[in-house]
Amino acid sequence: MFKIGLTGGIASGKSTVLTYFKDKGIPYIDADIVAREVVEPGTEGLEAIVDAFGSNVLHDDGTLNREVLGAIVFHNEEKRQLLNGCLKTHIRNRILELTSQYESVNTPILIYDIPLLIEGEWYTMMDEVWLVYVNEPTQIDRLMSRNGYTKEDTLARINSQMRLDDKRTYADIIINLCENIFSKDKKLLQSELMIMSDISKLTVKLYDETSNSKSKKNKEIAMKCLDFWDIMYEKGLVYARKAIKELMNR
């Protein structure tokens, strides 16, 4: 199974890129979803958080109050590390469990959407690391516009993560989204994502891995790859022609 680690930073556009692949039916593990699962009421993860931060981080119904917890940890490195320590083992075990499930059904390619891919050393188990990148001014502007945070709160959240510029050295492929594509129509957003040469490389790999499979789902993915190339070719993009030629040679 070919493993791709997809990472980025807050407001970098990583979720948008993942949505593109999800729409194509490509299997994935979303670490944010896993992180929510392990702090549901009755879990050991939530119990560990309450032990560390007190019951004031809970709603009246016993669920985790993320806003209250975020206000505590984003401005305090020690508290942030304490939170990571509470959840690290639970998140890792769940991701490994999901990985085993995908391996058991011979999944050809699996995308791991993990914000802390580098910090948590998940990148060491990946075949490739893909970084969704924006520069810091763009990141600040997007986060303030999207969430309504003050600049102080915005910087606190950005600085709570490893800088995107520092992550570049770990990346095999960098998807640069510095253009403010989020201000555009959603239909145009999909078109802009489709013309990224880095994404086209993954499509070639997907086709290679799925075209000869006996699995109905894998054959459907292979056909979507071909549809992708048809769209690219119609747009007359130079790198699409090269990719199609490479695909035909294979």
C-alpha positions as CSV (number, residue, x, y, z in Angstrom):
1,M,0.0,0.0,0.0
2,F,1.4,3.4,-1.1
3,K,1.1,5.8,1.8
4,I,0.9,9.6,1.3
5,G,1.2,11.9,4.2
6,L,-0.8,15.1,3.5
7,T,0.1,18.0,5.9
8,G,0.0,21.7,6.1
9,G,-1.0,24.3,8.7
10,I,-4.0,26.1,10.0
11,A,-5.8,27.9,7.1
12,S,-3.3,26.6,4.6
13,G,-6.0,24.9,2.4
14,K,-5.2,21.3,3.4
15,S,-8.8,20.4,3.9
16,T,-9.7,21.7,0.5
17,V,-7.1,19.5,-1.1
18,L,-8.3,16.5,0.9
19,T,-11.9,17.2,-0.2
20,Y,-10.7,17.0,-3.9
21,F,-9.4,13.5,-3.3
22,K,-12.4,12.4,-1.2
23,D,-14.6,13.4,-4.1
24,K,-12.6,11.1,-6.3
25,G,-13.2,8.2,-3.9
26,I,-9.6,7.9,-2.8
27,P,-9.3,6.3,0.7
28,Y,-8.0,8.5,3.5
29,I,-7.5,8.8,7.2
30,D,-8.3,12.2,8.7
31,A,-6.4,12.8,12.0
32,D,-8.8,15.6,13.0
33,I,-11.7,13.1,12.9
34,V,-9.7,10.6,14.9
35,A,-8.8,13.3,17.4
36,R,-12.5,14.0,17.9
37,E,-13.3,10.3,18.2
38,V,-10.8,9.8,21.0
39,V,-12.3,12.6,23.2
40,E,-16.0,11.6,22.9
41,P,-17.8,11.1,26.3
42,G,-16.7,8.0,28.0
43,T,-13.3,7.7,26.3
44,E,-10.0,7.5,28.0
45,G,-8.8,10.5,26.0
46,L,-11.5,12.8,27.4
47,E,-10.9,11.5,30.9
48,A,-7.2,12.3,30.6
49,I,-8.0,15.9,29.5
50,V,-10.4,16.4,32.5
51,D,-7.7,15.1,34.8
52,A,-5.2,17.5,33.3
53,F,-7.3,20.7,32.8
54,G,-10.3,20.2,35.1
55,S,-14.0,19.9,34.4
56,N,-14.3,23.5,33.2
57,V,-13.3,22.3,29.8
58,L,-16.6,20.4,29.5
59,H,-20.0,21.5,28.3
60,D,-22.9,20.9,30.6
61,D,-23.7,17.7,28.6
62,G,-20.3,16.3,29.3
63,T,-18.8,16.9,25.8
64,L,-15.5,18.7,25.3
65,N,-15.7,22.5,25.1
66,R,-13.0,23.0,22.4
67,E,-13.2,26.8,22.5
68,V,-12.4,26.8,26.3
69,L,-9.6,24.3,25.8
70,G,-8.2,26.1,22.8
71,A,-8.0,29.4,24.8
72,I,-6.0,27.6,27.4
73,V,-3.5,25.8,25.2
74,F,-2.9,28.1,22.3
75,H,-1.3,30.8,24.5
76,N,0.7,28.4,26.6
77,E,3.4,26.0,25.2
78,E,3.5,24.0,28.4
79,K,-0.3,23.5,28.4
80,R,-0.2,22.6,24.7
81,Q,2.4,19.9,25.3
82,L,0.3,18.6,28.2
83,L,-2.7,18.3,25.9
84,N,-0.6,16.5,23.3
85,G,0.6,14.1,25.9
86,C,-3.0,13.3,26.9
87,L,-4.0,12.3,23.4
88,K,-0.9,11.2,21.5
89,T,-1.1,7.5,22.3
90,H,-4.9,7.3,21.8
91,I,-4.7,9.0,18.4
92,R,-1.7,6.9,17.3
93,N,-3.4,3.7,18.2
94,R,-6.5,4.6,16.3
95,I,-4.7,5.6,13.2
96,L,-2.7,2.4,13.2
97,E,-5.9,0.4,13.7
98,L,-7.4,2.1,10.6
99,T,-4.3,1.5,8.6
100,S,-4.5,-2.2,9.4
101,Q,-8.1,-2.2,8.2
102,Y,-7.1,-0.7,4.9
103,E,-4.2,-3.0,4.4
104,S,-6.4,-6.0,5.1
105,V,-8.5,-5.2,2.0
106,N,-5.4,-4.5,-0.2
107,T,-6.0,-0.8,-0.6
108,P,-3.5,0.5,-3.2
109,I,-3.1,4.1,-2.0
110,L,-4.0,5.7,1.3
111,I,-3.8,9.4,2.1
112,Y,-3.1,10.4,5.7
113,D,-4.4,13.9,6.6
114,I,-2.3,14.6,9.7
115,P,-1.7,18.3,10.7
116,L,1.2,17.2,13.0
117,L,2.7,14.8,10.4
118,I,6.2,16.2,10.9
119,E,6.0,17.0,14.6
120,G,4.6,13.6,15.5
121,E,7.1,11.8,13.2
122,W,4.4,10.2,11.2
123,Y,6.3,11.2,8.1
124,T,8.8,8.3,8.8
125,M,6.1,5.7,7.8
126,M,5.0,7.5,4.6
127,D,6.2,6.8,1.1
128,E,5.7,10.4,0.2
129,V,5.0,13.6,2.1
130,W,2.8,16.2,0.5
131,L,2.8,19.8,2.0
132,V,0.0,22.2,1.3
133,Y,1.8,25.5,1.6
134,V,0.9,29.2,1.9
135,N,3.1,32.1,3.1
136,E,2.4,33.5,6.6
137,P,0.7,36.7,5.5
138,T,-1.8,34.7,3.5
139,Q,-2.3,32.3,6.4
140,I,-3.0,35.2,8.8
141,D,-5.4,36.8,6.4
142,R,-7.4,33.6,5.8
143,L,-7.6,32.7,9.5
144,M,-8.8,36.1,10.6
145,S,-11.4,36.3,7.8
146,R,-12.6,32.7,8.2
147,N,-12.8,32.5,12.0
148,G,-13.1,36.1,13.1
149,Y,-10.1,35.9,15.4
150,T,-8.1,38.9,16.5
151,K,-4.6,39.1,15.1
152,E,-3.2,38.2,18.5
153,D,-5.4,35.0,18.6
154,T,-4.5,34.2,15.0
155,L,-0.8,34.5,15.6
156,A,-1.1,32.3,18.8
157,R,-2.8,29.5,16.8
158,I,-0.3,29.8,13.9
159,N,2.7,29.8,16.3
160,S,1.3,26.8,18.1
161,Q,2.3,24.7,15.1
162,M,5.6,24.1,13.2
163,R,6.2,26.9,10.6
164,L,5.2,25.9,7.1
165,D,8.5,27.1,5.8
166,D,10.3,24.7,8.2
167,K,8.1,21.8,6.9
168,R,9.2,22.3,3.3
169,T,12.4,20.4,3.8
170,Y,10.4,17.3,4.7
171,A,8.1,17.4,1.7
172,D,8.5,15.3,-1.5
173,I,5.8,17.5,-3.1
174,I,4.7,21.0,-2.3
175,I,1.2,22.2,-3.3
176,N,1.6,26.0,-3.2
177,L,-1.7,27.7,-2.5
178,C,-0.4,31.2,-1.9
179,E,-2.9,32.7,-4.3
180,N,-6.0,33.6,-2.4
181,I,-8.2,31.1,-4.2
182,F,-10.6,30.9,-1.3
183,S,-12.0,34.3,-2.3
184,K,-13.1,32.8,-5.6
185,D,-16.2,30.9,-6.7
186,K,-16.1,27.3,-5.4
187,K,-16.4,26.0,-9.0
188,L,-13.3,27.9,-9.9
189,L,-11.5,26.5,-6.9
190,Q,-12.0,22.9,-8.1
191,S,-10.6,23.9,-11.5
192,E,-7.5,25.5,-10.0
193,L,-6.8,22.5,-7.9
194,M,-7.1,20.2,-10.9
195,I,-4.3,22.1,-12.8
196,M,-1.7,21.5,-10.2
197,S,1.1,19.3,-11.6
198,D,1.8,17.8,-8.2
199,I,-1.7,16.5,-8.0
200,S,-1.4,15.1,-11.6
201,K,1.5,13.0,-10.4
202,L,-0.7,11.3,-7.8
203,T,-3.3,10.6,-10.5
204,V,-0.7,8.7,-12.5
205,K,0.2,6.6,-9.5
206,L,-3.5,5.9,-8.7
207,Y,-4.1,4.7,-12.2
208,D,-1.0,2.4,-12.1
209,E,-2.1,0.9,-8.8
210,T,-5.8,0.4,-9.7
211,S,-6.1,-0.2,-13.4
212,N,-5.3,-3.9,-13.2
213,S,-7.1,-4.6,-10.0
214,K,-10.1,-7.0,-9.9
215,S,-11.8,-4.9,-7.3
216,K,-14.8,-2.9,-8.6
217,K,-14.0,0.1,-6.4
218,N,-10.4,0.2,-7.7
219,K,-11.5,0.0,-11.3
220,E,-13.9,2.9,-10.7
221,I,-11.0,4.9,-9.3
222,A,-8.9,4.1,-12.4
223,M,-11.7,5.3,-14.7
224,K,-11.9,8.5,-12.7
225,C,-8.2,9.0,-13.3
226,L,-8.8,8.7,-17.1
227,D,-11.7,11.2,-16.8
228,F,-9.3,13.5,-15.0
229,W,-6.8,13.4,-17.9
230,D,-9.6,14.0,-20.4
231,I,-10.5,17.2,-18.7
232,M,-6.9,18.2,-18.4
233,Y,-6.2,17.5,-22.1
234,E,-9.3,19.5,-23.2
235,K,-7.9,22.5,-21.3
236,G,-4.7,22.2,-23.4
237,L,-2.3,22.2,-20.5
238,V,1.3,21.4,-21.4
239,Y,2.0,19.3,-18.4
240,A,-1.2,17.4,-18.9
241,R,0.0,16.3,-22.3
242,K,3.2,15.2,-20.9
243,A,1.4,13.2,-18.2
244,I,-0.9,11.6,-20.7
245,K,2.1,10.6,-22.8
246,E,3.7,9.1,-19.7
247,L,0.5,7.3,-18.9
248,M,0.3,5.8,-22.4
249,N,3.9,4.7,-22.3
250,R,3.2,2.8,-19.1
